[in-house]
Amino acid sequence: MIKVSILYPHTPDGHFDFAYYVNQHMPLSISLLRAHPGFNSVSVERGLASADPQAELPYVAMCHFLFDAVESFIAAFTPHAATLQGDMPNYTNIAPVIQFNEVLLSQ
């Protein structure tokens, strides 16, 4: 299993509209990506604080998709990339960091 992490770093001039993201963008993303048989689940997180109280919050938001394989995510995402990426200006001006992870342990 793989986890696709979409991380939105804290930036000085960044904005992130959580209401739009949770109520509009993510339902759209889920409806499009869950149709693929490799889709397992998704979670969305809002950053609260850094472990170091003096440090900036590293990420304001995170989204994690679980898929059977990287190829499954690519197959699910590619046909809808323009739609999903085109919606980004509606909720953020932050360029996301995307990372593919192999899930070694999950309970």
NORDAVEN-V259442 format. One record per residue. N is the residue number from 0. OMEGA is omega in degrees with one decimal (* if undefined). Layout:
n={N N}
omega={OMEGA OMEGA}
This chain:
n={0 1 2 3 4 5 6 7 8 9 10 11 12 13 14 15 16 17 18 19 20 21 22 23 24 25 26 27 28 29 30 31 32 33 34 35 36 37 38 39 40 41 42 43 44 45 46 47 48 49 50 51 52 53 54 55 56 57 58 59 60 61 62 63 64 65 66 67 68 69 70 71 72 73 74 75 76 77 78 79 80 81 82 83 84 85 86 87 88 89 90 91 92 93 94 95 96 97 98 99 100 101 102 103 104 105 106}
omega={177.2 174.7 174.4 -179.1 176.5 -171.1 179.7 -176.0 172.7 175.5 -176.4 -177.7 -177.3 171.9 179.9 -179.2 -177.1 180.0 179.0 -176.9 -176.4 -173.7 -177.7 -173.1 -176.6 174.2 175.9 179.8 -177.6 -178.8 -179.3 -174.0 -177.7 178.1 179.0 -177.2 179.4 -179.5 176.4 -177.8 177.3 172.2 177.5 -177.6 173.8 178.1 -179.3 -176.1 174.2 176.4 175.8 -176.8 -179.9 -174.9 173.6 173.1 -177.0 -177.4 178.2 -179.0 176.9 173.2 -178.5 174.5 171.9 178.3 178.1 -176.2 176.6 -179.2 177.4 178.0 -179.6 -179.8 179.6 -172.6 -170.7 -179.5 -175.0 -175.0 -177.7 179.6 -175.7 178.8 177.8 179.1 -175.0 179.8 177.6 -179.0 -179.4 169.7 -178.3 175.0 -177.6 170.6 -178.6 -178.2 174.4 -176.4 171.1 178.9 -178.9 -179.3 176.4 -178.6 *}
